[in-house]
Amino acid sequence: MSDNPSRLELLRFTRRVVEQQARASLRQLDRWIADEERRQAEHRQAEHRQAEERRPPPPEWLIERGLDRTSLVAVHTGDCWDPGKNLMPATREQARDAIRQQVPACSKCRPDTRLGLLE
């Protein structure tokens, strides 16, 4: 046998080299992809934190309006779990005045109790 490799042996050797290089290139590309995904996730988290910081605090009191948007239906605390849909934020004094003017206090969050009023 000859010490010189055949053309077919050279082609198979070249294929193995290219395959190894391709695997290494794919591993590098996968690292770059993972790094970019991590950077994007960190950027989204930072944007979310900034949005949370800019968000105003929830109102302490809510007044629910009727469908006509003028009549007052109920007074709620700002953290009521069942406040209805047509809401407007209110000050403590506005909530107290509404209850004193016979606007019902929510039976779930009991703003009248928190305000120190009795029905």
C-alpha positions as CSV (number, residue, x, y, z in Angstrom):
1,M,0.0,0.0,0.0
2,S,1.1,3.5,-0.7
3,D,1.8,6.0,2.1
4,N,-0.1,8.6,0.1
5,P,-3.8,8.7,1.1
6,S,-6.3,8.3,-1.7
7,R,-8.5,11.0,-2.8
8,L,-11.5,9.3,-1.1
9,E,-9.6,9.2,2.2
10,L,-8.7,12.8,1.9
11,L,-12.3,13.7,1.2
12,R,-13.5,11.7,4.3
13,F,-10.8,13.4,6.4
14,T,-11.9,16.8,5.2
15,R,-15.5,16.0,5.9
16,R,-14.5,15.1,9.5
17,V,-12.6,18.3,9.9
18,V,-15.5,20.4,8.5
19,E,-17.9,18.5,10.8
20,Q,-15.8,19.3,13.9
21,Q,-15.5,22.9,12.9
22,A,-19.3,23.1,12.2
23,R,-20.0,21.6,15.6
24,A,-17.7,24.2,17.3
25,S,-19.3,27.0,15.3
26,L,-22.7,25.8,16.3
27,R,-21.7,25.7,19.9
28,Q,-20.4,29.2,19.6
29,L,-23.5,30.4,17.9
30,D,-25.7,28.7,20.6
31,R,-23.7,30.6,23.2
32,W,-24.3,33.9,21.4
33,I,-28.0,33.1,21.1
34,A,-28.2,32.3,24.8
35,D,-26.3,35.5,25.7
36,E,-28.7,37.6,23.6
37,E,-31.7,35.9,25.1
38,R,-30.4,36.6,28.6
39,R,-29.7,40.3,27.6
40,Q,-33.2,40.7,26.2
41,A,-34.8,39.1,29.3
42,E,-32.8,41.4,31.6
43,H,-33.9,44.4,29.4
44,R,-37.5,43.3,29.7
45,Q,-37.2,42.9,33.5
46,A,-35.6,46.4,33.8
47,E,-38.4,47.9,31.7
48,H,-41.0,46.1,33.9
49,R,-39.3,47.4,37.1
50,Q,-39.3,51.0,35.6
51,A,-42.9,50.8,34.6
52,E,-43.8,49.5,38.2
53,E,-41.9,52.4,39.7
54,R,-43.7,54.9,37.5
55,R,-47.1,53.5,38.2
56,P,-49.0,55.7,40.6
57,P,-50.2,54.1,43.8
58,P,-53.8,52.8,43.8
59,P,-56.4,55.0,45.2
60,E,-57.3,54.4,48.9
61,W,-61.1,54.8,48.2
62,L,-63.3,54.2,45.2
63,I,-66.8,55.4,44.4
64,E,-68.8,53.2,42.0
65,R,-71.1,55.0,39.6
66,G,-74.2,53.6,38.0
67,L,-74.7,52.9,34.3
68,D,-75.8,56.5,33.7
69,R,-72.4,57.5,35.2
70,T,-73.9,60.2,37.4
71,S,-75.7,58.2,40.1
72,L,-73.5,56.8,42.9
73,V,-73.9,53.1,43.5
74,A,-71.4,52.1,46.2
75,V,-68.3,53.1,48.1
76,H,-65.3,50.7,48.1
77,T,-61.9,50.6,49.6
78,G,-59.1,50.9,47.1
79,D,-58.1,47.2,47.6
80,C,-61.7,45.8,47.3
81,W,-61.7,42.5,45.5
82,D,-65.1,43.1,43.9
83,P,-65.4,46.8,43.1
84,G,-67.6,46.9,40.0
85,K,-66.7,48.6,36.8
86,N,-67.6,52.3,36.7
87,L,-65.2,53.5,39.3
88,M,-63.7,56.9,40.2
89,P,-61.0,57.4,42.8
90,A,-62.0,59.3,45.9
91,T,-60.4,60.9,48.9
92,R,-61.2,59.8,52.4
93,E,-63.5,62.8,52.8
94,Q,-65.3,62.1,49.6
95,A,-65.9,58.5,50.6
96,R,-67.1,59.5,54.1
97,D,-69.5,62.1,52.5
98,A,-70.9,59.6,50.0
99,I,-71.7,57.1,52.8
100,R,-73.2,59.9,54.9
101,Q,-75.4,60.8,51.9
102,Q,-76.8,57.3,51.8
103,V,-74.5,55.8,49.1
104,P,-74.2,52.2,50.2
105,A,-70.9,50.9,51.5
106,C,-69.7,47.7,49.8
107,S,-70.7,44.7,51.8
108,K,-67.4,42.9,50.9
109,C,-64.7,45.4,51.7
110,R,-66.7,47.4,54.3
111,P,-65.3,50.9,53.8
112,D,-67.8,52.2,56.5
113,T,-65.9,50.2,59.1
114,R,-62.5,51.5,57.9
115,L,-63.8,55.0,57.9
116,G,-65.2,54.6,61.4
117,L,-68.8,55.0,60.3
118,L,-71.8,52.8,61.0
119,E,-74.6,52.2,58.7
